[in-house]
Amino acid sequence: MQYMIVERFYPSKVKAMYQRFAEKGRMMPDGVSFINSWINESITVCYQLMEAESLEKLQAWIDNWKEFADFEVIPVISSAEAKQKILDAGS
């Protein structure tokens, strides 16, 4: 399953967060994969597309970073999957 993760950084902890990332990487457990990310220009919000075998494994990754940001987890599907889902429902 893929998830859009919206991270709202704690302003006083952004530098420390990037330092940990430089030292330890993404710190993802087995079963969690990074796909891509985008950060707003003010460096306060990160939009991160992840893939995970389960919400529990994704939560284990979030637990490694929760002191630096608030996390919102949104299950997502591709546009092609959404189109197919809608077209299949009409039959």
C-alpha positions in Angstrom: 0.0 0.0 0.0 1.2 3.5 -0.7 0.8 6.4 1.7 1.2 10.2 1.4 2.8 11.3 4.6 2.4 15.0 5.5 5.0 16.0 8.0 4.6 19.4 9.7 8.0 20.2 11.2 8.5 21.7 14.6 10.3 24.9 13.8 12.9 24.7 16.6 13.9 21.1 15.6 14.4 21.3 11.8 18.1 21.6 12.0 18.4 18.7 14.4 16.1 16.6 12.2 18.4 17.2 9.1 21.5 16.4 11.2 19.9 13.1 12.3 19.0 12.3 8.7 22.6 13.1 7.6 24.0 10.7 10.3 21.4 7.9 10.2 19.5 8.1 6.9 15.8 7.5 6.8 15.8 4.8 9.5 13.1 2.7 7.8 12.3 -0.8 9.1 12.1 -3.7 6.6 8.8 -3.5 4.7 8.8 0.3 4.3 10.1 2.0 1.2 10.7 5.7 0.3 9.4 6.7 -3.1 9.8 10.5 -3.3 9.4 13.7 -1.3 8.7 17.4 -1.7 9.2 20.2 0.8 7.5 23.5 0.7 9.7 26.6 0.2 9.6 27.7 3.8 10.9 24.3 4.9 8.0 23.7 7.3 6.1 20.9 5.6 7.2 17.7 3.8 5.0 15.6 1.5 6.5 12.2 1.3 5.3 9.2 -0.7 6.0 5.9 1.0 5.1 2.3 0.5 4.6 0.0 3.4 3.5 -3.6 4.0 1.4 -2.5 7.0 0.4 0.6 9.0 2.3 -1.0 11.9 5.6 -0.9 10.0 4.9 2.6 8.8 4.3 3.6 12.4 7.6 2.1 13.4 9.3 4.5 10.9 7.2 7.5 12.2 8.3 6.6 15.8 11.9 7.3 14.8 11.0 10.8 13.7 8.0 11.9 15.9 10.1 14.3 18.0 10.7 16.5 15.0 7.3 16.7 13.3 3.6 16.0 13.4 2.6 13.3 10.9 -0.6 12.8 8.9 -0.9 9.5 7.1 -3.1 9.3 4.0 -3.6 6.0 2.1 -3.4 6.8 -1.7 -3.8 5.1 -5.0 -2.5 6.2 -8.4 -4.7 8.2 -10.9 -4.8 5.2 -13.1 -6.0 3.0 -10.3 -8.7 5.5 -9.3 -9.9 5.7 -13.0 -10.1 1.9 -13.2 -11.9 1.7 -9.8 -14.5 4.2 -11.0 -15.0 2.6 -14.4 -15.3 -0.9 -12.9 -17.9 0.3 -10.4 -20.1 1.5 -13.2 -20.7 -2.0 -14.6 
